[in-house]
Amino acid sequence: MTGILIGAADGAPQRLRLDRANRHGVVAGATGTGKTATLQTLAEQFSAAGVPVFAADVKGDLSGVSQAGAPSERLLKRAEEVGVDFRPEPCPTIFWDLYGEKGHPIRATVSEMGPVLLSRLLELNDVQEGVMTIAFHMADEQGLLLLDLEDLQAMLRHVGENAAEVGRTYGNVAPATVGAIQRKLLTLETQGGAGFFGEPALKLADLMRTVDGRGMVNVLAAERLVSSPRLYGTFLLWLLSELFEDLPEVGDPEKPKLVFFFDEAHLLFRDAPRPLLEKVEQVVRLIRSKGVGVYFVTQNPADIPDTVLAQLGNRVQHALRAYTPADQRGLRAAAQSFRENPAFDTAEAIQGLGVGEALVSVLDERGAPTVVQRCLIRPPMSRLGPASAAEREAVLAASPVARLYDETIDRVSAAEQLQARADAATRAAAPEPRPKPAAAGRLRDREPAHARAPRRRAGQSSGEVFANSLVRTVAASLGRELMRGLLGGLRRR
């Protein structure tokens, strides 16, 4: 079985097997030890093997993967030490950006995000999350499309205005709680998060493209995004959950369908409540069978909960510094996560690694971790350093998804549907002048069939008739049952 070359230990190549790449991994190390270069090396080799890659670029350096590297004395020497020819070559790349500034916009609908992740994004307490869940449940039941934050605001207003009736069915809903959620939504809008919600929503197939046998490298511009850590972590977790819910089971394929690099991984787990961590663990454990490999990139493996870290079979550990007691505990934890090599002390080796060196342990053909080896990491063949603005624009212009996501679509959804209900109720409550019998008859004869009011059942107001008709129309237009997955995201079947 072929694999991708990570580096060399005493001249012996160290490879990550493609048929074990979906068993996940971790790339760790202190700032400045070469984690980004390692990530770039792994990404371009997965791409060369025909595996699409998604990676967040939190510093801007990873954008250089789209450009051919420039040979230097240092790179040529490292290539010779590892035993490879240095052949500068760019990777096929798609740039993405939640804000639409340095890449194609990535959007999701509010319904797709779901109440669980949205509540984490807004830092809601348990009571507020309960009200948010009620709002989503009512929208799903009534066929109301929650596409953007305007729709969610409208749905929350509807819940607040009908709190007494909603409370009889779903439990007590305090208007003050609804108001608190609305204020947090307003804060999210002012921070630029509103642009993420809407249509056209991202199609996962566009992250899993190949061209001429090479996997596309999807680079998320995250320099600005990472300054909003809740949005950054929630977005990447949403993307993982979408892959988990939508992809079919494939077991252990010969190579992954997609490799997902999660840089600054501690932002996903920091301050996350225990129930959410349990769901993250479940997603990481089960997404392997969907053919997706998840690689966490962080400063210290201790940033990742033990239950998640236990799922990460392929490990690359760059240097760590142990200046404080907390650093020393992290160092011991990192050393103990490797299968010991009798040739050296793992903890001492981690502290003595140079830039571009790492301890490496991967899964063998039986799925067992190999003995840890001290490796020189292979240099990337693409550029180490950022792409220029002009180079980025050229990549965007040639992108296979150019113009698919750049224009926003604003279709009829919950905000318009609820307003239509309110208008119908207002018209129903207003007195209507009685036309003369003859004139009324002639008017009805000329009225098109589709414009006539639906028939009213006993005990129904005109507004209720209109509302029920609207719900049936929307449900029919959806054509599929609304279901929610493990993390509350919308599933369509």
N, C-alpha and C positions, 0 to 999 in steps of 0.2 A: 504494500500500500504506500502510495506517495504521500509526502508531507511537505510542509513549508519549512524552510530553513530559518531557524531563529538565530543561530550563531554557531560557534565552535568552542569546544572544551579540549584544550591540549591538542588541537588540530583535528579532533573528531567532530563531525557535524552533529548538531542537536536539532532535531526536526519535530515539529508538531504534526501528528498524524491527522489527515483530513477527516478520516472516519471517526475520530475522537474529538474533533474540534467543536462539536455541538455539546460537549460535556462542560462547556464554560471555562472561564479562566479569570485570572487577576494579574494586572501589571501594577506593581507598587514600587515606591521609592521616594526619597526626599526630593525637594525642588532642586532642579539642575543636575540630576543624575542621569538623564537620558530617557525618561518615560515616554515623552512625545515622539522621539525618534524611533523607539521600539514600537509604539503604536503605529507609526507611519510605515515601518518595515513590515509589520504583520498585515496591515491593511492592503498594501500594494501586492503582497504575495498571495493573499486570499483572492484579490482581484485577478491576478495572473492565473489562478487555478479555476477561474470561472465562478467565484463566489461573490455575490454582491455584499457590500459593506455599508454600514451606517455608523458614523462617528461624529461626536460633538467636538467642535473646535473652540475651546474656551480661551485660547490666547491668540488665535489668528494664524499660528505657525503651520497648522495642518493643511491650510489652503495650498501650500506648496506641492502637495501630492498631485496637483493638476499640471505641474510643470516638470520638465526634464531636469534632473540634477546637474550640478556643475562639478566636474572632477576637481579634487584638491589633493594635496599631498597627504593630508590626514585620512581622507576617505579612501584614497587608493591604497594606502598602507593597510587600513583596516580590512578592505576587500581582499587583499592578498593574504592577510593573517587568517581570515575566515575561509579562504579557498574559493572565492567567487570572482568572476570578471565584473569590473565596474562598467555597466552599460547604461548610461543615462536614458531614462524613459519616463514619460508622464503616465498617469493612470487616467482612464476615462472617469470623469468626475461630474457630479451634479451638486451645485451649491443650493442650500436651503437656508431660510432665515424666517423665524416667527414674525419678525417685524417687516419683512419684505425689503430690507435695505441692501443686504449683501448676497442675496440669493432669492430663489423662488419662494413666495410665501407658503408657509405650512398652516393649514387651518383644520380645525375640527369643529363639529357642531356641539352645542351644549349637551344635546341628548347623547351623543357618542361619548362625551367625557363622563357623564353620569354623576350621581349625587355623592358617591364616596370620594372620588378624586377631587371633585369640585369643592367639597367641604374641606378637604385638606388644604387645597390651594388658598381658600379664604380663611383658614385657621378658625373654623367654626367649632363651638363647643357641642356637647352631645345633644342638648336641646335644640340648638340651631340646625344641626345636621338632621335631626328628626323632622323638622319642618321642611328642610330642603328635600328630604326623601318623599314627604307627602306631596310636595309640589310636582316632583318628577312622576310620582305614581299617578296623580290626577291627570297630568298631561298625557301619559301613556294610555290611560284608560279612555280618554276622550279624543285621542287622535290629534292632539295639539303638538305641532312641530316646534321644538325648542332648538332653534338654529344658532342664534346669537344672544348676546347679553340683553338686548332689548326684549327678546322673547321671554327670557327668564325673569326680567324685571316685571313684565306684564303678568306673567303667571303668578309671581309672588304677590302682586297687587290684588289679583283675583282671589288668591287664598286669604289675604288679609281682609278684603272687603266682605268675604263670605265666611269669616272665621267661625261664627256660631254654627252654621250648617256643616262646614268642614269638620268641626269638632265632634259633632254627633256621629260622624262616620269613621274618622281616622284618629280621634283623640284631640285633646285641647291644643289649640293654636293661638298663641298670644300675639296680637298685632305688634306689640313692642319687639317680639322676637323677629317677626317678618321685617320690621324696620331696621333692626340691627344687621340682618343679612343684606338688605338693600344698600345700606351704607358701605358695607364691605365690598359689594359689587361695584359701587361707585369708585372706591379706592382702586380697585383692580383696573377699572377703565382709565383712570388718570395715570396709572403706571404703564399704560400701553398694552395691557393684556387683552383689551377688547378686540384688537386686530386678529388675535388667534382664533376667535370663535366666529364661524360663519361658513359660507360656501364659496367656491367649490372645496369640499373637504378632501383631504389627502387620500389617495388610493394607494393601498399598500403595495399593489403590483408595481407602482412607479419607483418604489425603493428596492425592487428585486429585479432590476433590468440587467441584461448582459448585452455586450456589443462585441462582435467578432470573437466570441469565446471568452471574453474577459468580463468580470463582474464590475458593475458601476460602483464607484466609491461615492457615497452620499455624505457630504460634509455639511453639518449644521453650524452656521455661523453663530457662536454662542458668547462672543465677547461681551455683548450688552445683556444678553439673556441671563448669564450667570450672576449678574448683579441683582437679579430677582430670583434668589435660590429656590423659593417655593414654586414659582412658575417653571423653572428649569427642571427641578426634580419631578414635579407632577407631570409635565409634558412627556419626559422620557419614560416615566412609569406608564402613562396612558398608551404610548406607542408600543411598549412591551405587551401590555394587556390586549391591545388590538391584534397584535401578531398572534398571541396565545389563543384568542377567541376565534380568529378567522381562518387560520391555517389548518389544513388537515393533518391528521396523524401520519407520520412516515417512519416512526421508529428511529433507527440509527442509519442514516443514509451514508453513501460513500463520501459525500462531502456536504457541508451545510447548505441550506437554502439561502441563509443570510447570517452574517456575523455582525453583532451589535456591540459597539464599544461605548461604555458609559463612563465618560471622564468626570472627574470630581465626584466620585461615587458617594462620598460621605454626605453630599447634599440630599441624596435620596432618603437616607436613613436618619438624619439628624432630626430630633424632636418628633419623629413619627410615632403615633400611638401603637400599642402592641397589636391590636386587631389588624391594622394595616400592614405591619411587619410580617404577620403570619400569612397574609395574602401575597405579599411580595415573595416570601419564601416559597409559597405554593406555585406561583407563576414561574419562578426561576427553576424549580424542580421539574415542572411538567412541560415547559416550553421546549426542553431538549427533544422530546418526542415529536415536535413539530418541525424539527430540522433547523432550529435557530440556536446559534451559539452566542452567549452573553459574556462579555469580558469587561470587568470592572477595573477602572484605572483610578488609583488613589495613592495618597502618600504612604499610608500604613495599612496593612491588612486588618488591623484592629478597628479601622473605621467601618468595617463591614460586620454585621452581626454574625455570630458563630454559626447560626442555623443556615445562613446564606453562604458563608465562607466554606462550609462543608460541602456545598454543591459545586465548588469551583475546582476542577481537576487539573487544569493546566496553569502553571504559575511561573511568573517571571518577577524576580525580586531584585530591584536596584538597591543602591546603598541607602542605609538608614543611619541617622546620627542619634546617639543616646546620651543627651546632655542632662535630661531631667528624669526623675523617677517614672513619670508617665512614658517618656521615650524609651526607657529601659524595659518597661513592661511590654510596650509594643514590639520592641526588638526581640524579646524572648518569645512572644506569641508568633512573630513571623518565622523565627528559627524553628520552633516546634511544629510548624505546619508542613515542614518538608520531611521527606524520607531521608534519614541521616546518611551522610557519606563518611565512611571511616577515615578518609584521607584528610579531612579538615574539620575544624569546629565551625558549625554553621553560623552561630551568632557572631563570632569574630570575623568570619568571612564577609558577612553582610556589612559590617562597619568598615572593612578595608577595601570595598569595591571602588573602582575608579569610574569616571564618566564613560558610559557605553559598555560597562561590564554589568553582569547580573548573574544571580543564581537561578537556575532553570530546572524545573521538574515538570514533565508532561506525562500523559497517560500512554501506556504501551498497548500492544494489540489485545491484551486481556482486560484492558480498562484499569490496570493498576498503576499507581504513580511510580515513575522511575526514580532512582537515586539522584539526589540533587547534584548538579554539576555547576562549576564556576565557568561562565561563558563570556566570550567576546561577542557582542551583538552584531549581527550583519548590518552594514550600512544600507540605507534606502537608496534606490536608484532615481527616485524623484527628488525634487528640491527640498533641502532642509532650510526652512524659512518660508515666510508668507509669499503668496502671489500678489503682484501689484494690482491696483484698481483696474488698469487697462486689461491685464491678463484675466482677471475675474470676469470682466464684462465680455471678453471674447468667449470664455467658457459658457457663460450664461446664454449668449447669442446662439451658440451651437448646441445647446442642451436639448435632449429629446423630449423634455417636458416644457419647452419654451411655449409661452402663451396659454398653456393649459390651466395654470393657477394664478396668473398675474392679474386677472380682472375679477373683482368680487361679483358674486351673484346674490341678488336680494329677492327671494321669492316669497310668496304668501306663507306666513307661518303664524305662530301663536299670538304675536302682538296684533296682527291684522285680524286673526280669527276671533280673538276675544273682543276687539273693538267692534267687529261686525255683530257679535252677540249683544253688546251693550246698545248699539244703535237700533237693533231690532226690538229690544225690550223697550227702548224709549218710544219708538214708533207705535208699539203695541199699547203702551200706556196712554198715548195721546188720543183724544176724541177725534173720530173721523167723520167728516160730513157725509150725509147720505145722498148719493146721487139719485136722480130720478130713475124710476124702474126702467123706462125705455132706454135712457142713456146708458144706464148700468149694463143692460143687456148687450147694447151695441159695443160698449167698451170691452166687455168680456169676450165677445165674439172676435174682436180684433187682437186680443191679448195673446201673445205666443204661449204655447203650452209650457215651455220651460220657465216662463216668468210667473206662472200662477203659484200662489202660496200652497205649501203642502197641506194636506188634510189634517185637521186638528182632532185629536182624541179628546174624549170627555175629561175635563179637569185640567187640560193643558192651556197655558197662555200662548199667545202668538209668538212671544219670545222663546218659549220652551220648544215650540214646534220648529222654529228656525234653527235653534241651537242643536236639537237632535238631528235635524236634516244635515246640518253642517258637519257634525261628528261622523255621520254615516258616509258623507261624501269624502272626507279626509281619510277615513279608515279604508275606504275602497281604493282611494288613490295610492295609499301605501302598499296595498296589495299583499302585504306579508305581516305575520304576527310580530308584535313588538316584544322583545325579550331582553333581559339584562344579564350580563356575564358576571364573572367572579369579582371584578372590581367595580361593578355597577354600570359599566359602559353598555351602550345600546348594541344589541345584536339583531341582525335582520336574517330571517329564514324564509 
